[in-house]
Amino acid sequence: MLTKPNTCASSSYIWTKDKVASLNANADSGVTYALNKFADWTAEEFSSLLGMKGYVPRNLTDIPAVPKADISLAPQTFNWCSQGKCTAVKDQGQCGSCWAFATTENIESVYSIRGKGLPTLAPQQIVDCDTGSAGCGGGDPAQAYRYIVQQGGLELEQYYPYRAVNGRCAWNSAHVGAKITGEANGFGGSEAQMAANMASASGAPYSIIVDASSWQFYNGGILKTCGHNIDHAVQAVGYDMNSYWTVRNSWGRGWGESGFIRLAFGANTCSMRTEVLTATV
């Protein structure tokens, strides 16, 4: 993980404190912002995290849909991470590899839910080897799933450690920790259907894409006000149908609610229902 020197005494830090104070003064009810690990990052440095800038909406009709679950039978609240089906919160460092993390995290969870263990997989492999994307310069989970199918699997991170920079592809089939057959569209036409699908016997957390341009200093609460210019990929892991989606980020546990953010349910908050995908195994 990349680190930056502490510049908290600088005039830019004073400006940041004023910005955070302004955000709190105008925040959605219950949402708080704070000086965090990004307090001394410039706008350009923060933008480097957002690996889907300029996203062009995809035609998802060629991606099969997950089976529709009965909404009336879905629990009102649900969270896969609370059930031990997620690996630990990760940190992508100063590299626009969010798309690789969202893909990797989904596959880890799918493997666990399907009784195959909970592997910690290698986003660095996708960064280095997926020639259909641009590594730290950005990519798309939909493309990453297809790369993994074509490559023949995803290595365990212990053999292909994360470095937060672009590197030469060093894929080794002997170290594969997961294989997938493809990806599926989990949205189903409404957020209630998406939630029911997530919590069903064939469900899983989803990789989703969002507008995270306003998330830099998020500290907690249910975010309701958000933009709709896709620039980031994350993992939707749970929900409360009366209130929010629980979303796992890849900015470390020192950001947000121990690495998570809550987005208002039923309002396409931050365009979170644009691309809702899960691996098939």
Residue pairs with C-beta under 8 A, 6 or more apart in sequence:
1 91
1 93
1 164
1 252
2 93
2 94
2 95
2 164
4 40
4 41
4 45
5 40
6 40
7 13
7 40
8 39
8 40
10 40
12 40
12 42
13 39
13 40
16 35
16 39
16 40
17 35
19 217
20 33
20 34
20 35
20 217
23 33
23 217
24 32
24 33
27 33
27 221
28 221
28 222
28 223
28 224
28 225
29 221
30 221
30 222
31 218
31 220
31 221
31 222
31 223
31 224
32 219
32 220
32 221
33 217
33 218
33 219
34 217
34 219
35 217
36 217
36 219
36 254
36 255
37 251
37 252
37 254
37 255
38 46
38 216
38 217
38 255
39 217
41 216
45 94
46 216
47 53
48 94
48 95
48 96
48 136
49 92
49 94
49 95
49 96
49 98
49 232
49 251
50 96
50 98
50 212
50 213
50 231
50 232
51 95
51 96
51 97
51 98
51 99
51 100
51 136
51 137
51 138
51 139
51 231
51 232
51 233
52 96
52 98
52 99
52 138
52 139
52 140
52 209
52 230
52 231
52 232
52 233
53 96
53 138
53 231
54 138
55 140
55 209
55 230
55 231
57 274
58 140
58 142
58 275
60 142
60 185
60 275
63 142
63 183
63 184
63 185
63 277
64 182
64 184
64 185
64 280
65 184
65 185
65 186
65 188
66 184
66 185
66 186
66 188
66 197
66 202
66 203
66 278
67 197
67 200
67 202
68 188
68 193
68 196
68 197
69 193
69 196
69 197
69 199
69 200
69 202
69 203
70 196
71 192
71 193
71 195
71 196
73 196
74 192
74 195
74 196
74 199
74 200
74 241
75 199
76 240
76 241
76 242
77 238
77 239
77 240
77 241
78 195
78 198
78 199
78 238
78 239
79 237
79 238
79 239
79 246
80 86
80 109
80 113
80 198
80 204
80 205
80 237
80 238
81 205
81 237
81 238
81 246
81 248
82 238
84 112
84 118
85 109
85 112
85 113
85 118
85 204
85 205
86 105
86 108
86 109
86 112
86 205
86 235
86 237
86 248
87 105
87 108
87 109
87 118
87 120
89 248
89 249
89 250
89 252
89 253
89 258
89 259
89 260
90 101
90 105
90 123
90 162
90 250
90 252
91 250
91 251
91 252
92 98
92 101
92 123
92 162
92 164
92 250
92 251
93 162
93 164
94 164
95 127
95 135
95 136
95 164
95 165
96 134
96 136
96 137
96 138
97 123
97 126
97 127
97 135
97 136
97 139
97 164
97 250
98 232
98 233
98 234
98 250
99 133
99 138
99 139
99 140
99 141
99 143
99 144
99 233
100 123
100 124
100 126
100 127
100 130
100 133
100 139
100 144
101 123
101 233
101 235
101 250
102 141
102 207
102 208
102 209
102 233
102 234
102 235
102 250
103 123
103 126
103 141
103 144
103 145
103 148
103 207
103 233
103 279
104 121
104 122
104 123
104 126
104 154
105 205
105 207
105 235
105 248
105 250
106 141
106 204
106 205
106 206
106 207
106 235
106 277
106 278
106 279
107 121
107 148
107 154
107 178
107 180
107 279
107 281
108 118
108 119
108 120
108 121
108 178
109 118
109 204
109 205
109 235
109 237
110 180
110 204
110 278
110 279
110 280
110 281
111 117
111 118
111 119
111 178
111 281
112 118
113 203
113 204
114 281
116 178
116 281
119 156
119 177
119 178
120 156
120 157
120 158
120 177
121 154
121 155
121 156
121 157
121 177
121 178
122 154
122 155
122 156
122 157
122 159
122 160
122 161
122 162
122 177
123 157
123 162
124 157
124 160
124 161
124 162
124 163
124 167
125 154
125 155
125 160
125 169
125 171
126 133
126 139
126 144
126 147
126 148
126 154
127 135
127 136
127 166
127 167
128 135
128 166
128 167
128 168
128 169
128 170
128 171
129 147
129 151
129 169
129 171
130 139
130 143
130 144
130 147
131 147
132 139
132 143
132 146
132 147
133 139
133 140
133 143
133 144
133 147
135 166
136 164
136 165
136 166
137 166
140 209
140 233
140 275
141 183
141 207
141 209
141 233
141 275
141 277
142 183
142 275
142 277
145 180
145 182
145 183
145 277
145 279
146 182
146 183
148 154
148 179
148 180
148 279
149 180
149 181
149 182
151 171
152 173
152 176
152 179
153 173
153 176
153 177
153 178
153 179
153 180
154 176
154 177
154 178
154 179
154 180
155 171
155 172
155 175
155 176
155 177
156 175
156 176
156 177
159 172
159 175
160 170
160 171
160 172
160 175
178 281
179 281
180 279
180 280
180 281
181 280
181 281
182 279
182 280
183 277
183 278
183 279
183 280
184 277
184 278
184 279
184 280
185 276
185 277
186 194
186 197
186 198
186 203
186 204
186 206
186 276
186 277
186 278
187 193
187 194
187 273
187 276
188 194
188 196
188 197
191 245
191 265
191 266
191 268
191 273
192 241
192 266
194 206
194 273
194 276
195 239
195 241
195 265
197 203
198 204
198 205
198 206
198 236
198 238
198 239
199 239
203 278
204 278
204 279
205 235
205 236
205 237
205 238
205 248
205 278
206 235
206 236
206 276
206 277
206 278
207 233
207 234
207 235
207 236
207 275
207 276
207 277
207 278
208 233
208 234
208 235
208 236
208 247
208 272
208 273
208 274
208 275
208 276
208 277
209 230
209 232
209 233
209 234
209 271
209 272
209 274
209 275
210 226
210 230
210 231
210 232
210 233
210 234
210 247
210 263
210 270
210 271
210 272
210 274
211 226
211 227
211 228
211 229
211 230
211 231
211 232
211 270
211 271
212 231
212 232
212 234
212 249
212 270
213 227
213 229
213 231
214 223
214 225
214 226
214 227
215 223
215 232
215 249
215 256
215 261
218 255
218 256
218 261
219 256
219 257
220 256
220 257
221 262
222 243
222 244
222 262
222 263
222 264
223 261
223 262
223 263
223 264
223 269
223 270
224 264
224 267
224 269
226 263
226 269
226 270
226 271
227 270
227 271
228 268
228 270
228 271
229 271
230 271
230 274
234 247
234 248
234 249
234 250
234 261
235 247
235 248
236 245
236 246
236 247
236 248
236 272
236 276
237 246
237 247
237 248
237 260
238 245
238 246
239 245
239 246
239 265
240 246
240 265
241 265
242 265
243 262
243 264
243 265
244 262
244 263
244 264
244 265
245 262
245 263
245 264
245 265
245 269
245 272
246 260
246 262
247 260
247 261
247 262
247 263
247 272
248 259
248 260
249 255
249 256
249 259
249 260
249 261
251 259
252 259
253 259
263 269
263 270
263 272
